[in-house]
Amino acid sequence: MTLLYRSTRGPKSSALTASAAILQGLSPDGGLYVPTATPQLDLDLSQLPNMTYKQVAFHVLQAFLTDFTDSEIQTCVDAAYDEKFDDPQIAPISHHGDDFYLELFHGATIAFKDLALSILPHLMTTAAKKNHFKKEIVILTATSGDTGKAAMAGFADVPGTKIIVFYPSQGVSAIQKQQMITQVGDNTYVVAINGNFDQAQTNVKEIFNDKAFMEQLADHGYQFSSANSINIGRLVPQVAYYFWAYGQLVKQHAVQNGDPINFTVPTGNFGDILAGYYAKKLGLPVNRLICASNQNNVLTDFFKTGYYDRIRPFFTTTSPSMDILVSSNLERLVFDATGEDDDQTAAYMHELETAGHYQVKPDVLERLQANFSADFASADDDRQAIANVYDQTEFAIDPHTAVAKAVADKYRQDTRDDHPMVIVATASPYKFPNAVLSAIEGQDVQVDGLDAVTQLQSTIKVPLPKAIQTLFDAKVRHNETVQPDEMQAAIKNILKID
C-alpha cells in the first residue's frame, strides 16, 4: 500500500506521495503535509533492544516513506548515521539521578537537529530523482539557532541544491552564531535579520506562498523546499529515536517490554515532541508526552486552556531555540485532534495569522490533554536545574535540556506519576557555555563564545566535540544582515534574480 500525504488545510483528493511531499516542503495552500492513514510499522517491540540505531531508523522510514524502495531507504540511512556522530550508538541513553537522558547531541553540530538533518538531504536528492526533478532545489529556512547550522552541514555541497538560512541577529547563542557564520560550502548562504525568529519564520512562510515569486524562481530554474520541521522528511526521522530510546531502556532492564514510559521534551516549534506522538500512534508504549517550555510559554497555556495566543511579550532567554511564539508543527497535532478536519484547521490557522489567537473546541482540547501535559520553566528554574543536576550527578546539561528537567520535576511533584522518565537532551552544554558555566558557578560569568567553552571544559572535564574544536580556527564566511522585510530581496540577490 502506498501511503499518501495530504495538507492539513486541504482535501484528501490533493494528496501526494511521500517523495513529492518532501520535495514540496510546504503545501501550496499553506498547510503542512500529514499521512492520510496511520503508517504500518513492520517492527515487533521485542526486537528493539537488539537493534542498532540504523536498523530502527530503517523500519520507521519504511513505514512512512512507502514510495521509496528498501534499497533507497537503506542507502539514505547508511549515509546519514555514520562517523559524523561521535558515539557509535548515535543517540545513547544515560541515567543520572531519577531520570534517563536521551542524548541527541552527538552529531556534526551537537544538537538534536542532526538526527533528522543528516538524512534529509539524502531523502530529498533521492526524491528528486524519483520524480524526474530538473530544477535546482533551494532550501529556504528560518532558524532559532540549531536548524540552520544542522541544515547547512547536511546540505553543504550537495549537488543540485542551494541553502539559504535566516536567523535573528540577537536571538542565538554566541556559539550558534559562530557555527553558522563560519559554515563552509559553495552552496550555503546565511543571513541575519534585525528581528526575532517568529518574524523570520513568518516571512519564510509568506515567501513560500508568494505564487508570483515562485513563478519567477521557476523561470530561473529554481524551486524552494524547506529543511524546517514543516517538511515531513525532516519530521519522520525524528520518530525513530523514540523507538530507539525505548529499546535501550528495555536493554538496560529499566523497564520490561510493554511497560509505558514518559518523555519530557523541550520544545518551541513542536516538531520534536510531535515525533513522539507519532511514535505513540505507531504503537510505542508512551504514557505521557510532557511539553516543556521556557518563559515563552504559549504552548503551556494552550495545552491547559485550548487558547493559543501569540500576542504576548517575547522573551530572549538562555534557551534560544525555544524562544518561539508561533509553533508551526502544532498545526499537525491540531489537525489530528479535530478528527482531521481540514476546514476547521484552516480556520484556526487563519485566525492565528490575522487575529493572533484561536480557541479550540472543548472536544479538541480533551483529545489534546489525553496525551499531553505541559508546563514551563522560569529563568531561575532553568538555572537551578543545571546546577542541581551537576551538583548531584556531575552531568552537565544545556539550558534547553534543563527546561525539560525542571518541568519533569514539576510534573512528578504535581501528579505523583512514577513511570520511568526520559528527558530528551537536545544540545551539548558546549553549545551554550556561558549559561551552563553561570549556573554551575552560581554567578554570572562574564566570558562567552569560545572563551567560555575553554572555561567550561576545564570545569566539567568533558572532551570537546569536534564541532566545537573546529570553531577555534574557522574563518567567518557570512556576515550579511537585513531587515525582516528585506528577506525576499536578499534571496533574489543570492540567486541573481532580477
Secondary structure, DSSP 8 states (H G I E B T S, - for coil): ---EEEETTS-GGG-EEHHHHHHH-S-TTS--EEESS-------GGGGGG--HHHHHHHHHHHH-TTS-HHHHHHHHHHHSSTTSSSTTSS-EEEETTEEEEE---STTSBTHHHHHTTHHHHHHHHHHHTT--SEEEEEEE-SSSHHHHHHHHHTT-TTEEEEEEEETTSS-HHHHHHHHT---TTEEEEEESS-HHHHHHHHHHHHT-HHHHHHHHHTTEEEE--STTSHHHHHHHHHHHHHHHHHHHHTTSS-TT--EEEEEE-SSSHHHHHHHHHHHTT--EEEEEEEE-S--HHHHHHHHSEEE--S-----S-GGG--SS-TTHHHHHHHHTTS-HHHHHHHHHHHHHHSEEE--HHHHHHHHTTEEEEE--HHHHHHHHHHHHHHH-----HHHHHHHHHHHHHHHHH---S-EEEEE-B-GGGSHHHHHHHHHTS-----HHHHHHHHHHHH-----HHHHGGGT------EEE-GGGHHHHHHHHHT--
